[in-house]
């Protein structure tokens, strides 16, 4: 799946069934359900989930918490617009 195809799934009411858990979190975030996205990644303890977790807390405005998760992901805090980071994460997960 390419990024543009992933974005097209956002017109639906549910994410595609075969979508990886990381992409499910990004899907719910893009649909405006921050809580669902956060619920998905908060109990996954790997770098991919930590990167999404960092992004979500950055979006929330919790800089301290986002820094913790960026460190867990092995990433520096992103200073790009949130949409750019969302797309970068989605591309990496695809």
Residue frames as a rotation matrix with the C-alpha (Angstrom) as fourth column:
UNK 1
0.586 0.810 0.000 0.00
0.810 -0.586 0.000 0.00
0.000 0.000 -1.000 0.00
UNK 2
-0.462 -0.669 0.582 1.22
0.660 -0.698 -0.279 3.49
0.593 0.255 0.764 -0.83
UNK 3
-0.874 0.070 -0.481 0.64
0.344 -0.609 -0.714 6.61
-0.343 -0.790 0.508 1.27
UNK 4
-0.743 0.632 -0.220 -2.03
-0.662 -0.649 0.374 7.96
0.093 0.424 0.901 -1.07
UNK 5
-0.285 0.645 -0.710 -3.89
-0.048 0.730 0.682 4.62
0.957 0.228 -0.177 -0.85
UNK 6
-0.593 0.017 -0.805 -3.66
0.778 0.272 -0.567 4.68
0.209 -0.962 -0.174 2.92
UNK 7
-0.927 0.240 -0.287 -5.07
-0.121 -0.918 -0.377 8.21
-0.354 -0.315 0.881 2.94
UNK 8
-0.573 0.749 -0.334 -7.95
-0.538 -0.036 0.842 7.06
0.619 0.662 0.423 0.76
UNK 9
-0.426 0.408 -0.807 -9.00
0.568 0.815 0.112 4.60
0.704 -0.411 -0.579 3.47
UNK 10
-0.939 0.015 -0.345 -9.73
0.280 -0.552 -0.786 7.60
-0.202 -0.834 0.514 5.69
UNK 11
-0.642 0.763 -0.075 -13.00
-0.668 -0.508 0.543 8.09
0.376 0.399 0.836 3.83
UNK 12
-0.190 0.557 -0.809 -14.33
0.168 0.830 0.532 4.92
0.967 -0.035 -0.251 5.46
UNK 13
0.577 0.525 0.626 -15.86
-0.549 -0.320 0.773 4.45
0.605 -0.789 0.103 8.89
UNK 14
0.842 -0.359 0.402 -13.40
-0.123 0.597 0.793 1.75
-0.525 -0.717 0.458 10.00
UNK 15
-0.062 -0.920 -0.386 -9.77
-0.894 -0.122 0.432 1.06
-0.445 0.372 -0.815 9.17
UNK 16
0.266 0.090 -0.960 -9.11
-0.704 0.698 -0.129 -1.82
0.659 0.710 0.249 6.78
UNK 17
0.949 0.237 0.209 -9.07
-0.315 0.664 0.678 -5.14
0.022 -0.710 0.704 8.65
UNK 18
0.700 -0.713 -0.036 -5.58
0.689 0.688 -0.226 -6.10
0.185 0.134 0.974 7.50
UNK 19
0.548 -0.473 0.690 -3.99
-0.191 -0.874 -0.447 -2.81
0.815 0.113 -0.569 8.53
UNK 20
-0.276 -0.745 -0.607 -0.95
0.597 0.362 -0.716 -3.11
0.753 -0.560 0.345 10.81
UNK 21
0.331 0.446 -0.831 -1.52
0.943 -0.152 0.294 -1.91
0.005 -0.882 -0.471 14.37
UNK 22
-0.541 -0.607 -0.583 0.75
0.584 -0.769 0.260 1.13
-0.606 -0.200 0.770 13.87
UNK 23
-0.936 0.222 0.272 -1.23
0.126 -0.509 0.851 2.23
0.327 0.832 0.449 10.85
UNK 24
0.020 0.961 -0.276 -4.47
0.801 0.150 0.579 1.66
0.598 -0.233 -0.767 12.74
UNK 25
0.020 -0.079 -0.997 -3.27
0.851 -0.521 0.058 4.17
-0.524 -0.850 0.057 15.34
UNK 26
-0.881 -0.381 -0.280 -2.40
0.176 -0.814 0.554 6.69
-0.439 0.439 0.784 12.64
UNK 27
-0.639 0.721 0.267 -5.73
0.445 0.065 0.893 6.04
0.627 0.690 -0.363 10.96
UNK 28
0.261 0.776 -0.574 -7.69
0.941 -0.072 0.331 6.82
0.216 -0.627 -0.749 14.12
UNK 29
-0.309 -0.434 -0.847 -5.57
0.599 -0.780 0.181 9.91
-0.739 -0.451 0.500 14.77
UNK 30
-0.989 -0.093 0.114 -6.27
0.146 -0.539 0.830 11.19
-0.016 0.837 0.547 11.27
UNK 31
-0.296 0.954 0.046 -9.99
0.547 0.130 0.827 10.60
0.783 0.270 -0.560 11.87
UNK 32
-0.137 0.190 0.972 -9.80
-0.483 -0.870 0.102 12.80
0.865 -0.455 0.211 14.98
UNK 33
0.891 0.441 -0.112 -9.83
-0.148 0.514 0.845 10.01
0.430 -0.736 0.523 17.55
UNK 34
0.008 -0.946 0.324 -6.64
-0.708 -0.234 -0.666 10.81
0.706 -0.224 -0.672 19.49
UNK 35
0.089 0.076 0.993 -7.75
-0.940 0.336 0.059 8.66
-0.329 -0.939 0.101 22.44
UNK 36
0.927 0.271 0.261 -8.22
-0.170 0.921 -0.351 5.53
-0.336 0.281 0.899 20.32
UNK 37
0.632 -0.763 -0.138 -4.86
-0.156 0.050 -0.987 6.11
0.759 0.645 -0.088 18.62
UNK 38
-0.129 -0.679 0.722 -3.20
-0.889 -0.244 -0.388 6.52
0.440 -0.692 -0.572 22.00
UNK 39
0.460 0.390 0.798 -4.92
-0.738 0.668 0.099 3.42
-0.495 -0.634 0.595 23.40
UNK 40
0.982 -0.071 -0.173 -3.54
-0.064 0.743 -0.667 1.37
0.176 0.666 0.725 20.52
UNK 41
0.358 -0.933 -0.034 0.13
0.000 0.036 -0.999 2.34
0.934 0.358 0.012 20.95
UNK 42
0.351 -0.260 0.899 0.44
-0.840 -0.511 0.180 2.88
0.413 -0.819 -0.398 24.69
UNK 43
0.588 -0.089 0.804 0.95
-0.539 0.699 0.471 -0.79
-0.604 -0.710 0.363 25.51
UNK 44
0.894 -0.418 0.163 3.23
0.403 0.587 -0.703 -1.68
0.199 0.693 0.693 22.60
UNK 45
0.718 -0.670 -0.188 6.84
-0.162 -0.424 0.891 -1.42
-0.677 -0.610 -0.413 23.67
UNK 46
0.131 -0.722 0.680 8.87
0.921 0.343 0.187 -1.00
-0.368 0.601 0.709 20.52
UNK 47
-0.712 -0.555 -0.430 10.41
0.390 -0.822 0.415 1.89
-0.584 0.128 0.802 18.61
UNK 48
-0.751 0.480 0.452 7.59
0.389 -0.231 0.892 2.19
0.533 0.846 -0.014 16.06
UNK 49
0.300 0.903 -0.308 4.89
0.801 -0.062 0.596 2.52
0.518 -0.425 -0.742 18.71
UNK 50
0.016 -0.372 -0.928 7.11
0.823 -0.523 0.224 4.89
-0.568 -0.767 0.298 20.69
UNK 51
-0.924 -0.346 0.159 7.48
0.368 -0.699 0.613 7.15
-0.101 0.625 0.774 17.64
UNK 52
-0.299 0.900 0.316 3.71
0.406 -0.180 0.896 7.29
0.864 0.396 -0.311 17.18
UNK 53
0.377 0.387 -0.842 3.28
0.919 -0.040 0.393 7.81
0.118 -0.921 -0.370 20.92
UNK 54
-0.503 -0.661 -0.557 5.76
0.677 -0.702 0.221 10.72
-0.537 -0.266 0.800 20.77
UNK 55
-0.871 0.226 0.437 3.90
0.256 -0.549 0.795 12.27
0.420 0.804 0.421 17.84
UNK 56
0.080 0.989 -0.128 0.57
0.638 0.047 0.769 11.95
0.766 -0.143 -0.627 19.66
UNK 57
0.312 0.002 -0.950 1.87
0.899 -0.325 0.294 13.67
-0.309 -0.946 -0.103 22.78
UNK 58
-0.825 -0.555 -0.107 3.49
0.463 -0.772 0.436 16.38
-0.325 0.310 0.894 20.65
UNK 59
-0.564 0.703 0.434 0.12
0.340 -0.281 0.897 16.90
0.752 0.654 -0.081 18.98
UNK 60
0.372 0.711 -0.597 -1.49
0.821 0.048 0.569 17.06
0.433 -0.702 -0.566 22.41
UNK 61
0.524 -0.264 0.809 1.01
-0.230 -0.959 -0.164 19.77
0.820 -0.100 -0.564 23.42
UNK 62
0.949 -0.217 0.230 2.71
-0.165 0.279 0.946 17.67
-0.270 -0.935 0.229 26.11
UNK 63
0.559 -0.792 -0.246 6.33
-0.616 -0.198 -0.762 18.43
0.555 0.577 -0.599 25.19
UNK 64
-0.156 -0.649 0.744 7.85
-0.969 0.248 0.013 16.72
-0.192 -0.719 -0.668 28.23
UNK 65
0.279 0.361 0.890 6.02
-0.271 0.918 -0.288 13.47
-0.921 -0.161 0.355 27.61
UNK 66
0.988 0.076 -0.131 6.69
-0.144 0.199 -0.969 13.59
-0.048 0.977 0.207 23.87
UNK 67
0.242 -0.970 -0.031 10.44
-0.913 -0.217 -0.344 13.99
0.327 0.112 -0.938 24.53
UNK 68
-0.139 -0.231 0.963 10.38
-0.688 0.722 0.074 10.81
-0.712 -0.652 -0.260 26.61
UNK 69
0.584 0.480 0.655 8.75
0.073 0.772 -0.631 8.87
-0.808 0.416 0.416 23.79
UNK 70
0.851 -0.395 -0.347 11.01
-0.464 -0.255 -0.848 10.32
0.247 0.882 -0.401 21.09
UNK 71
-0.115 -0.929 0.351 13.96
-0.992 0.122 -0.001 9.09
-0.042 -0.348 -0.937 23.16
UNK 72
-0.007 0.192 0.981 12.37
-0.336 0.924 -0.183 5.64
-0.942 -0.331 0.059 23.46
UNK 73
0.888 0.400 0.226 11.91
0.098 0.317 -0.943 5.63
-0.449 0.860 0.242 19.68
UNK 74
-0.040 -0.977 0.210 15.53
0.743 0.112 0.660 6.67
-0.669 0.182 0.721 19.08
UNK 75
0.116 0.192 0.975 14.35
0.870 -0.493 -0.006 9.85
0.480 0.848 -0.224 17.35
UNK 76
-0.922 -0.290 -0.257 14.87
0.369 -0.861 -0.349 13.54
-0.120 -0.417 0.901 17.83
UNK 77
-0.088 0.928 -0.361 11.78
0.447 -0.287 -0.848 15.65
-0.890 -0.236 -0.389 18.43
UNK 78
-0.284 0.105 0.953 10.27
0.952 -0.086 0.293 16.67
0.113 0.991 -0.075 15.13
UNK 79
-0.524 0.087 -0.847 9.93
0.241 -0.939 -0.245 20.37
-0.817 -0.332 0.471 14.43
UNK 80
-0.958 0.258 0.124 8.02
0.099 -0.107 0.989 19.93
0.268 0.960 0.077 11.19
UNK 81
-0.315 0.928 0.201 4.28
-0.929 -0.345 0.136 20.60
0.195 -0.143 0.970 11.00
UNK 82
-0.251 0.274 0.929 2.29
-0.576 0.729 -0.370 17.76
-0.778 -0.627 -0.026 12.57
UNK 83
0.794 0.603 -0.080 0.87
-0.401 0.420 -0.814 16.67
-0.458 0.678 0.575 9.20
UNK 84
0.349 -0.755 -0.555 4.39
-0.780 0.094 -0.619 16.26
0.520 0.649 -0.556 7.82
UNK 85
-0.609 -0.578 0.542 5.38
-0.788 0.519 -0.332 14.08
-0.090 -0.629 -0.772 10.75
UNK 86
0.196 0.769 0.609 2.20
-0.494 0.614 -0.616 12.01
-0.847 -0.180 0.500 10.45
UNK 87
0.870 0.136 -0.474 3.00
-0.493 0.264 -0.829 11.39
0.012 0.955 0.297 6.78
UNK 88
-0.081 -0.978 -0.191 6.63
-0.861 0.165 -0.482 10.51
0.503 0.125 -0.855 7.56
UNK 89
-0.507 -0.035 0.861 5.54
-0.665 0.652 -0.365 7.99
-0.549 -0.757 -0.354 10.18
UNK 90
0.560 0.798 0.223 2.90
-0.411 0.501 -0.761 6.53
-0.719 0.335 0.609 7.87
UNK 91
0.615 -0.413 -0.672 5.44
-0.695 0.118 -0.709 6.17
0.373 0.903 -0.215 5.04
UNK 92
-0.461 -0.864 0.205 7.87
-0.849 0.362 -0.384 4.44
0.258 -0.351 -0.900 7.40
UNK 93
-0.361 0.399 0.843 5.16
-0.520 0.664 -0.537 2.04
-0.774 -0.633 -0.032 8.61
UNK 94
0.743 0.619 -0.255 3.97
-0.530 0.312 -0.789 1.23
-0.409 0.721 0.559 5.09
